[in-house]
Amino acid sequence: MSNSETVKTAKAAIASGKPPFVVPQFTAKDYTSFFLAGAVCCTVTHGAMTPIDVVKTRIQVDPAMARMSLLSGGRRIIAQEGASALLTGFGPTAVGYLVQGGAKFAGYEFWKKQFVQIAGDQESAVKYRTAIYLGASSVAEFFADILLTPLEATRIRLVSQRGYATGLMTGFARLAREEGLAGLYAGFLPILCKQIPYAIGQFTVNEFCHELAFRNMSEETKRTLSGPAKFSISLGSGIIAGFAAAVLSQPADTLLSQINKGHGPQGSMPYRLKVLAQQAGFRGLFAGLGPRMIMTAGLVAGQFLLYGAVKDALSAPPGLEIHKENSAAKV
């Protein structure tokens, strides 16, 4: 929607007695800021989780460690390979979530704006805000995972096959050379099955938590909220969103772990996932949910806090809100 179209829409709305429908016109600089903020928050949080990911992956793929806890598995790796082994795969993790995080957060801002404009007016945007959140988070995550999948494949090879390569560049080059595009994207479907529900829980639940927190506040109260109050709302919303993301993505995470272990029949990826899901059953798909909820809550809450802080540091505009309390889309 151009500026002239925005003005015409606002005049028409005022003439009809309705509040004007104004959608912020984000610039390329704004989207760059969103990308950088998303890249920083995801790189820092996922990078900090590298030691846990190393131990978790080894437990998944090494029969000798299959029954170990994260703590005992970490001790075994340090004893046999040194503490530096816990940082194996840090390069692909950092780079992978740098591009994935930037694309996901910037993509969510972009697609949410597109879907709001498709809705056409405040009433429709607010009425269908759940669909807008679901659609924006899903589409943004889909494109972000196109960037993530080859780097995640490289990370898994580095962690699960000791001596596979010396780092990100050599590991990526070897995988591309030996297995081509098929090898780089072999895990694309499982990653989508895991990451899209994760993103839906992360963004949609965070939006509704903020809506509930602000619904009964006046505009004056919102403007004068103290720093600790804003921090508490963001932290609480992020924790709840993290719980939701963990629950929604747990079945796919369980299946992805089984795929990484080499379990399941031969055949296409959809067929293997279907058979493994039937074998695991409902309870099996949600095994280990408690610890993962705690880890994911910290991860998601940390990302939203960092995302907001980096956006503020870059003087980026706030995202588009379509919360019900004011029945309007607002900046």
C-alpha positions in Angstrom: 0.0 0.0 0.0 1.5 3.3 -1.1 1.5 6.5 0.9 -1.2 8.0 -1.4 -3.4 4.9 -1.0 -2.9 5.1 2.8 -4.1 8.7 2.9 -7.1 7.9 0.7 -8.0 4.9 2.9 -7.7 7.1 6.0 -9.9 9.9 4.5 -12.6 7.3 3.4 -12.6 5.8 6.9 -13.0 9.1 8.6 -15.8 10.1 6.3 -17.6 6.8 7.2 -17.2 7.5 10.9 -14.7 4.6 11.4 -11.1 5.0 12.7 -8.5 5.1 9.9 -6.9 1.8 9.0 -3.1 2.7 9.0 -0.4 0.1 8.3 3.2 1.1 9.0 5.3 1.4 5.8 8.5 -0.4 6.8 11.5 0.6 4.8 14.4 -1.6 3.6 16.4 -0.2 6.5 13.7 -1.2 9.0 13.7 -4.8 7.6 17.5 -4.8 7.8 17.2 -3.9 11.5 14.7 -6.6 12.1 17.0 -9.1 10.3 20.0 -8.0 12.4 18.1 -8.1 15.6 16.7 -11.6 14.8 20.2 -12.8 13.8 21.8 -11.6 17.0 19.2 -13.0 19.3 19.1 -16.5 17.7 22.9 -16.7 17.3 23.5 -15.8 21.0 20.9 -18.1 22.4 21.5 -21.1 20.2 25.2 -20.6 20.4 25.1 -20.7 24.1 23.2 -24.1 23.9 26.0 -25.7 21.8 27.4 -27.9 24.6 23.9 -29.2 25.4 23.3 -29.9 21.7 26.6 -31.8 21.4 25.7 -34.0 24.3 22.1 -34.5 23.2 23.2 -35.4 19.6 25.8 -37.9 20.9 23.2 -39.6 23.1 21.0 -39.9 20.1 23.6 -41.4 17.7 26.2 -43.2 20.0 24.9 -46.5 21.3 27.4 -46.4 24.2 25.8 -43.2 25.4 22.2 -44.1 24.7 21.2 -44.4 28.4 23.2 -41.5 29.7 21.8 -38.3 31.1 23.0 -34.9 29.8 25.2 -34.5 32.8 26.9 -38.0 32.7 27.1 -37.7 28.9 28.9 -34.4 29.2 31.3 -35.8 31.7 32.1 -38.7 29.4 32.9 -36.4 26.5 35.1 -34.1 28.5 37.0 -37.1 30.0 37.6 -38.7 26.6 38.0 -35.7 24.3 38.5 -32.7 26.4 36.2 -29.7 27.2 36.7 -28.2 23.7 34.7 -31.2 22.3 31.6 -29.6 23.8 31.9 -26.8 21.3 32.0 -29.1 18.3 29.6 -27.7 15.6 29.6 -24.2 17.1 30.4 -22.7 13.7 27.4 -24.3 11.8 25.2 -23.5 14.8 26.2 -19.9 15.0 26.0 -19.3 11.2 22.9 -21.4 10.7 20.9 -19.6 13.4 22.3 -16.3 12.3 20.7 -16.6 8.9 17.7 -18.5 10.1 17.0 -16.2 13.0 17.3 -13.1 10.9 15.1 -14.5 8.2 12.5 -15.7 10.7 12.1 -12.5 12.7 12.3 -10.2 9.7 10.1 -12.5 7.7 7.5 -12.6 10.4 7.3 -8.8 10.5 7.0 -8.8 6.7 4.4 -11.5 6.3 2.3 -10.2 9.2 2.1 -6.8 7.4 1.2 -8.5 4.1 -1.6 -10.5 5.7 -2.9 -7.5 7.6 -3.1 -5.5 4.3 -4.9 -8.4 2.7 -7.5 -8.3 5.5 -8.3 -4.8 4.4 -9.6 -3.1 7.5 -9.2 -3.1 11.3 -12.2 -5.2 12.1 -11.2 -8.0 9.7 -7.5 -7.8 10.8 -8.5 -8.2 14.5 -11.1 -10.8 13.8 -8.6 -13.0 11.9 -5.5 -12.1 13.9 -5.0 -15.8 14.9 -4.9 -16.8 11.2 -2.5 -13.9 10.5 -0.1 -14.9 13.3 -0.2 -18.6 12.2 0.3 -17.7 8.5 3.0 -15.2 9.1 5.0 -17.4 11.4 4.6 -20.5 9.2 5.7 -18.8 5.9 8.6 -17.0 7.6 9.8 -20.2 9.1 9.6 -22.1 5.8 11.9 -19.7 4.0 14.2 -19.5 7.1 14.6 -23.2 7.1 15.7 -23.3 3.5 18.8 -21.4 4.8 19.1 -23.4 8.0 18.9 -27.0 6.7 22.3 -27.3 5.0 24.1 -25.9 8.0 22.2 -28.1 10.4 23.1 -31.1 8.3 26.8 -30.1 8.5 26.5 -29.6 12.3 25.0 -33.1 12.8 27.8 -34.7 10.7 30.5 -32.8 12.7 29.1 -33.8 16.0 28.0 -37.4 15.2 31.0 -38.4 13.1 34.2 -37.5 14.9 37.0 -36.6 12.4 34.5 -35.8 9.7 36.0 -32.3 9.1 37.9 -29.6 10.9 35.1 -27.0 10.9 32.2 -25.4 9.2 33.8 -24.7 5.8 35.5 -28.0 5.3 32.5 -30.0 6.7 30.0 -28.1 4.4 32.3 -28.6 1.4 32.7 -32.3 2.0 29.0 -32.9 2.5 28.2 -30.9 -0.7 30.9 -32.7 -2.7 30.0 -36.2 -1.6 26.3 -36.1 -1.3 25.3 -33.0 -3.3 22.0 -31.0 -2.8 20.2 -34.2 -1.8 22.5 -34.7 1.2 22.4 -31.0 2.2 18.6 -31.0 2.2 17.9 -34.6 3.3 16.6 -33.3 6.6 14.4 -30.5 5.2 11.0 -32.2 5.8 11.8 -33.2 9.4 13.1 -29.8 10.2 10.0 -28.2 8.7 7.8 -30.5 10.8 9.7 -29.4 13.9 10.4 -25.7 13.3 7.0 -24.6 11.9 5.0 -25.7 15.0 7.8 -24.3 17.1 7.5 -20.9 15.3 3.7 -21.0 15.6 4.0 -21.5 19.3 6.7 -18.9 19.7 5.1 -16.0 17.9 1.4 -16.7 18.2 1.4 -17.3 21.9 3.8 -14.4 22.5 1.3 -12.1 20.7 -1.7 -13.3 22.8 0.3 -13.0 26.0 1.1 -9.4 25.3 -2.5 -8.8 24.3 -3.8 -10.1 27.6 -1.2 -8.1 29.5 -2.1 -4.8 27.7 -5.8 -5.4 27.2 -7.0 -3.6 30.4 -4.3 -0.8 30.3 -5.1 2.7 29.1 -2.9 4.2 26.4 -1.4 6.5 29.1 -0.5 3.5 31.3 1.2 1.8 28.3 3.2 4.9 27.5 4.4 5.3 31.0 5.3 1.7 31.8 8.5 1.4 33.7 11.5 -0.5 32.3 11.1 -3.4 34.9 7.4 -3.7 34.1 8.1 -4.0 30.3 10.8 -6.5 31.0 8.5 -8.6 33.2 5.8 -8.7 30.5 8.3 -9.6 27.8 9.9 -12.2 30.0 6.6 -13.8 31.1 5.3 -13.8 27.6 8.5 -15.4 26.3 8.5 -18.1 28.9 4.8 -19.1 28.2 5.5 -18.9 24.4 8.5 -21.2 25.0 6.4 -23.7 26.8 3.9 -23.7 23.9 6.7 -24.0 21.3 8.2 -27.0 23.1 4.8 -28.8 23.3 3.9 -28.2 19.7 7.2 -29.2 18.3 7.9 -32.2 20.7 6.5 -35.0 18.4 8.6 -33.9 15.5 11.7 -33.4 17.7 11.3 -37.0 18.9 10.9 -38.3 15.4 13.9 -36.2 14.2 16.0 -37.8 17.0 15.0 -41.3 15.8 15.9 -40.4 12.2 19.3 -39.2 13.4 19.8 -42.5 15.1 19.1 -44.3 11.9 15.9 -45.9 13.2 12.9 -46.6 11.1 12.3 -48.4 7.8 13.9 -47.6 4.4 11.9 -45.5 2.1 10.8 -41.9 1.6 11.0 -39.5 4.5 7.2 -39.1 4.9 6.9 -42.9 5.1 9.7 -43.2 7.7 8.2 -40.5 9.8 4.7 -42.1 9.7 6.0 -45.6 10.7 8.2 -44.1 13.5 5.2 -42.1 14.8 3.0 -45.2 14.9 5.8 -47.2 16.7 6.3 -44.4 19.3 2.6 -43.8 20.1 1.2 -40.7 21.8 3.2 -41.1 25.0 6.4 -42.0 23.2 6.2 -38.9 21.1 6.1 -36.7 24.2 8.8 -38.5 26.1 11.3 -36.0 27.7 8.9 -33.1 27.3 9.5 -31.6 30.8 13.3 -30.8 30.4 12.8 -29.6 26.9 10.0 -27.2 28.0 12.4 -25.7 30.5 15.2 -25.3 28.0 12.9 -23.9 25.3 11.3 -21.5 27.7 14.7 -20.0 28.4 15.6 -20.0 24.7 12.5 -18.2 23.5 12.3 -15.7 26.4 16.0 -14.9 25.8 15.4 -14.4 22.1 12.5 -12.0 22.5 14.3 -10.0 25.2 17.4 -9.7 23.0 15.4 -9.0 19.9 13.7 -6.0 21.6 17.0 -4.7 23.0 18.8 -4.9 19.7 15.9 -3.3 17.9 15.9 -0.4 20.4 19.7 -0.1 19.9 19.3 0.2 16.2 16.3 2.6 16.6 14.1 0.2 14.6 10.4 0.9 14.7 8.1 -1.4 16.8 6.4 -4.2 15.0 2.8 -4.1 13.7 0.2 -4.9 16.4 -3.3 -6.1 15.8 -4.3 -6.7 19.4 -8.0 -6.7 20.3 -7.9 -4.1 23.1 -7.9 -1.2 20.6 -9.6 -3.1 17.7 -7.0 -1.6 15.3 -3.7 -2.3 13.7 -1.2 0.1 15.1 2.5 0.9 15.0 
